[in-house]
């Protein structure tokens, strides 16, 4: 590997270790909220715009993932239907609210809102929408980045019951290129996916102890078709993406 490749791995591994220690208590609280929702037969929604929407897809219909997870997937906030349009849409106050209405988020549910900067209109509107309907809100964000750019604007971290700080720097990219002012090597996705999968693993472990962990199997594993079919039948009418 080249020196810059080594630097990227070293930086990411260091941040993973930091996050593991610093988020022990917030991840515990996040797991408790999700376990409570599962025990009440409620749902866990995941919302993000731009690249953050990948967290919603990561946790949806995932091998080793929880079937009670519902991704909030709307064309207007996803990159494949126009990156520039998506970037503009997420900054328009109130624009995302009609899209959220279709999901029926309510009391006892949990909404995970993923936003690295934590200041754009769409994630803040999503958090407020969930809170107004009695759902708990978990924010996955960069506290450093958000504080650096807020300039008095409302921040996602102030609207959440639990804040999971992904430790990404301002601007996300961590590697300076010699002879240039440019930086490469974003880390928010790798850190965010790891944090959320760790939380969901803790949730699954607690639900197994209850005797009821709705966990999907990889489609090619023995018995997966039957297990996954039962889970889909259980949640299909409450998840528009199954």
C-alpha positions as a Python dict, from the first residue, in 0.01 Angstrom:
ca = {
    (1, 'X'): (0, 0, 0),
    (2, 'X'): (108, 358, -59),
    (3, 'X'): (177, 605, 217),
    (4, 'X'): (-156, 783, 171),
    (5, 'X'): (-343, 451, 184),
    (6, 'X'): (-167, 372, 511),
    (7, 'X'): (-258, 715, 645),
    (8, 'X'): (-625, 665, 563),
    (9, 'X'): (-644, 327, 735),
    (10, 'X'): (-451, 457, 1036),
    (11, 'X'): (-678, 760, 1071),
    (12, 'X'): (-995, 555, 1036),
    (13, 'X'): (-880, 286, 1280),
    (14, 'X'): (-784, 554, 1532),
    (15, 'X'): (-1125, 717, 1502),
    (16, 'X'): (-1298, 379, 1537),
    (17, 'X'): (-1112, 321, 1864),
    (18, 'X'): (-1202, 668, 1989),
    (19, 'X'): (-1569, 625, 1897),
    (20, 'X'): (-1583, 283, 2063),
    (21, 'X'): (-1475, 432, 2395),
    (22, 'X'): (-1648, 770, 2382),
    (23, 'X'): (-1984, 643, 2258),
    (24, 'X'): (-2021, 357, 2504),
    (25, 'X'): (-2291, 538, 2703),
    (26, 'X'): (-2476, 700, 2409),
    (27, 'X'): (-2481, 370, 2219),
    (28, 'X'): (-2622, 201, 2530),
    (29, 'X'): (-2898, 463, 2545),
    (30, 'X'): (-2970, 424, 2174),
    (31, 'X'): (-2995, 48, 2214),
    (32, 'X'): (-3237, 91, 2504),
    (33, 'X'): (-3468, 310, 2293),
    (34, 'X'): (-3469, 60, 2008),
    (35, 'X'): (-3523, -239, 2238),
    (36, 'X'): (-3820, -60, 2394),
    (37, 'X'): (-3965, -1, 2047),
    (38, 'X'): (-3913, -366, 1952),
    (39, 'X'): (-4077, -495, 2269),
    (40, 'X'): (-4378, -272, 2200),
    (41, 'X'): (-4392, -402, 1841),
    (42, 'X'): (-4311, -57, 1708),
    (43, 'X'): (-4068, 39, 1431),
    (44, 'X'): (-3726, 200, 1389),
    (45, 'X'): (-3701, 444, 1099),
    (46, 'X'): (-3375, 561, 945),
    (47, 'X'): (-3354, 893, 759),
    (48, 'X'): (-3068, 1064, 581),
    (49, 'X'): (-3015, 1282, 276),
    (50, 'X'): (-2737, 1270, 19),
    (51, 'X'): (-2471, 1018, 114),
    (52, 'X'): (-2628, 981, 458),
    (53, 'X'): (-2925, 799, 305),
    (54, 'X'): (-2689, 502, 260),
    (55, 'X'): (-2728, 436, 634),
    (56, 'X'): (-3099, 376, 579),
    (57, 'X'): (-3024, 127, 302),
    (58, 'X'): (-2750, -39, 508),
    (59, 'X'): (-2996, -126, 784),
    (60, 'X'): (-3285, -231, 558),
    (61, 'X'): (-3352, -598, 476),
    (62, 'X'): (-2993, -670, 581),
    (63, 'X'): (-2835, -1005, 660),
    (64, 'X'): (-2790, -992, 1036),
    (65, 'X'): (-3017, -688, 1054),
    (66, 'X'): (-3344, -624, 1233),
    (67, 'X'): (-3667, -660, 1038),
    (68, 'X'): (-3836, -383, 1236),
    (69, 'X'): (-3614, -129, 1059),
    (70, 'X'): (-3784, 94, 802),
    (71, 'X'): (-3572, 310, 569),
    (72, 'X'): (-3704, 650, 468),
    (73, 'X'): (-3620, 645, 97),
    (74, 'X'): (-3739, 935, -116),
    (75, 'X'): (-3613, 1015, -466),
    (76, 'X'): (-3582, 1383, -387),
    (77, 'X'): (-3319, 1326, -116),
    (78, 'X'): (-3120, 1051, -289),
    (79, 'X'): (-2823, 1114, -516),
    (80, 'X'): (-2911, 884, -805),
    (81, 'X'): (-3199, 1104, -914),
    (82, 'X'): (-2986, 1419, -928),
    (83, 'X'): (-2709, 1510, -688),
    (84, 'X'): (-2748, 1885, -736),
    (85, 'X'): (-3125, 1867, -695),
    (86, 'X'): (-3090, 1655, -383),
    (87, 'X'): (-2845, 1900, -230),
    (88, 'X'): (-3084, 2187, -297),
    (89, 'X'): (-3392, 2000, -177),
    (90, 'X'): (-3246, 1913, 164),
    (91, 'X'): (-3198, 2283, 236),
    (92, 'X'): (-3561, 2383, 175),
    (93, 'X'): (-3759, 2427, 497),
    (94, 'X'): (-4059, 2196, 514),
    (95, 'X'): (-4000, 2027, 178),
    (96, 'X'): (-3943, 1682, 326),
    (97, 'X'): (-4251, 1680, 549),
    (98, 'X'): (-4501, 1547, 290),
    (99, 'X'): (-4257, 1266, 217),
    (100, 'X'): (-4238, 1169, 583),
    (101, 'X'): (-4614, 1156, 624),
    (102, 'X'): (-4642, 833, 424),
    (103, 'X'): (-4448, 640, 690),
    (104, 'X'): (-4684, 698, 980),
    (105, 'X'): (-4416, 761, 1240),
    (106, 'X'): (-4582, 765, 1581),
    (107, 'X'): (-4554, 728, 1955),
    (108, 'X'): (-4330, 441, 2059),
    (109, 'X'): (-4132, 447, 1735),
    (110, 'X'): (-3769, 553, 1697),
    (111, 'X'): (-3631, 772, 1418),
    (112, 'X'): (-3257, 763, 1350),
    (113, 'X'): (-3160, 1082, 1168),
    (114, 'X'): (-2822, 1077, 995),
    (115, 'X'): (-2665, 1410, 900),
    (116, 'X'): (-2292, 1471, 912),
    (117, 'X'): (-2323, 1850, 922),
    (118, 'X'): (-2643, 1844, 1125),
    (119, 'X'): (-2767, 2185, 1010),
    (120, 'X'): (-2964, 2133, 688),
    (121, 'X'): (-3341, 2174, 684),
    (122, 'X'): (-3446, 1819, 591),
    (123, 'X'): (-3284, 1629, 880),
    (124, 'X'): (-3397, 1893, 1129),
    (125, 'X'): (-3752, 1878, 992),
    (126, 'X'): (-3744, 1499, 1015),
    (127, 'X'): (-3638, 1514, 1380),
    (128, 'X'): (-3908, 1766, 1466),
    (129, 'X'): (-4169, 1562, 1278),
    (130, 'X'): (-4084, 1253, 1483),
    (131, 'X'): (-4074, 1440, 1814),
    (132, 'X'): (-4411, 1602, 1746),
    (133, 'X'): (-4560, 1255, 1702),
    (134, 'X'): (-4413, 1109, 2019),
    (135, 'X'): (-4127, 914, 1863),
    (136, 'X'): (-3777, 907, 2008),
    (137, 'X'): (-3497, 1061, 1799),
    (138, 'X'): (-3142, 933, 1767),
    (139, 'X'): (-2903, 1164, 1583),
    (140, 'X'): (-2592, 1037, 1408),
    (141, 'X'): (-2383, 1344, 1331),
    (142, 'X'): (-2042, 1508, 1358),
    (143, 'X'): (-2050, 1737, 1660),
    (144, 'X'): (-1723, 1899, 1552),
    (145, 'X'): (-1850, 1975, 1201),
    (146, 'X'): (-2192, 2090, 1317),
    (147, 'X'): (-2055, 2327, 1580),
    (148, 'X'): (-1805, 2471, 1333),
    (149, 'X'): (-2064, 2569, 1071),
    (150, 'X'): (-2384, 2632, 1267),
    (151, 'X'): (-2330, 3008, 1308),
    (152, 'X'): (-2639, 3037, 1523),
    (153, 'X'): (-2853, 2805, 1310),
    (154, 'X'): (-3052, 2524, 1476),
    (155, 'X'): (-2862, 2196, 1501),
    (156, 'X'): (-2981, 1838, 1478),
    (157, 'X'): (-2795, 1748, 1796),
    (158, 'X'): (-3023, 1980, 1996),
    (159, 'X'): (-3334, 1793, 1877),
    (160, 'X'): (-3225, 1439, 1963),
    (161, 'X'): (-3286, 1219, 2265),
    (162, 'X'): (-2950, 1055, 2197),
    (163, 'X'): (-2656, 1194, 1999),
    (164, 'X'): (-2409, 955, 1837),
    (165, 'X'): (-2105, 1165, 1745),
    (166, 'X'): (-1924, 1000, 1454),
    (167, 'X'): (-1596, 1188, 1520),
    (168, 'X'): (-1569, 1302, 1157),
    (169, 'X'): (-1382, 1631, 1112),
    (170, 'X'): (-1523, 1944, 953),
    (171, 'X'): (-1554, 1873, 582),
    (172, 'X'): (-1537, 1495, 641),
    (173, 'X'): (-1218, 1429, 439),
    (174, 'X'): (-912, 1358, 654),
    (175, 'X'): (-610, 1340, 421),
    (176, 'X'): (-427, 1649, 298),
    (177, 'X'): (-265, 1609, -44),
    (178, 'X'): (94, 1728, -65),
    (179, 'X'): (129, 2038, -282),
    (180, 'X'): (-244, 2106, -274),
    (181, 'X'): (-511, 2257, -53),
    (182, 'X'): (-734, 1960, -131),
    (183, 'X'): (-834, 1688, 113),
    (184, 'X'): (-952, 1335, 36),
    (185, 'X'): (-1058, 1029, 233),
    (186, 'X'): (-1402, 1094, 384),
    (187, 'X'): (-1474, 893, 698),
    (188, 'X'): (-1834, 963, 801),
    (189, 'X'): (-1986, 668, 614),
    (190, 'X'): (-1746, 406, 747),
    (191, 'X'): (-1779, 541, 1101),
    (192, 'X'): (-2156, 578, 1082),
    (193, 'X'): (-2218, 229, 948),
    (194, 'X'): (-1998, 81, 1219),
    (195, 'X'): (-2171, 274, 1496),
    (196, 'X'): (-2521, 181, 1384),
    (197, 'X'): (-2442, -186, 1322),
    (198, 'X'): (-2285, -203, 1669),
    (199, 'X'): (-2602, -58, 1824),
    (200, 'X'): (-2824, -297, 1631),
    (201, 'X'): (-2607, -592, 1733),
    (202, 'X'): (-2659, -495, 2097),
    (203, 'X'): (-3032, -467, 2037),
    (204, 'X'): (-3046, -811, 1875),
    (205, 'X'): (-2855, -966, 2165),
    (206, 'X'): (-3110, -829, 2413),
    (207, 'X'): (-3404, -941, 2201),
    (208, 'X'): (-3260, -1293, 2176),
    (209, 'X'): (-3261, -1301, 2554),
    (210, 'X'): (-3634, -1217, 2533),
    (211, 'X'): (-3678, -1507, 2292),
    (212, 'X'): (-3781, -1291, 1998),
    (213, 'X'): (-3513, -1135, 1775),
    (214, 'X'): (-3647, -1052, 1426),
    (215, 'X'): (-3314, -1089, 1246),
    (216, 'X'): (-3282, -1151, 872),
    (217, 'X'): (-3055, -1428, 743),
    (218, 'X'): (-2836, -1398, 436),
    (219, 'X'): (-3040, -1529, 142),
    (220, 'X'): (-2790, -1805, 62),
    (221, 'X'): (-2778, -1951, 413),
    (222, 'X'): (-2969, -2270, 501),
    (223, 'X'): (-3320, -2195, 620),
    (224, 'X'): (-3300, -1830, 516),
    (225, 'X'): (-3597, -1838, 279),
    (226, 'X'): (-3838, -1956, 548),
    (227, 'X'): (-3709, -1722, 820),
    (228, 'X'): (-3700, -1417, 596),
    (229, 'X'): (-4043, -1490, 447),
    (230, 'X'): (-4194, -1502, 795),
    (231, 'X'): (-4033, -1170, 885),
    (232, 'X'): (-4147, -1005, 563),
    (233, 'X'): (-4503, -1124, 623),
    (234, 'X'): (-4487, -982, 975),
    (235, 'X'): (-4363, -637, 874),
    (236, 'X'): (-4471, -587, 511),
    (237, 'X'): (-4781, -384, 589),
    (238, 'X'): (-4569, -147, 801),
    (239, 'X'): (-4270, -113, 571),
    (240, 'X'): (-4341, 27, 221),
    (241, 'X'): (-4000, -89, 98),
    (242, 'X'): (-4052, -463, 148),
}
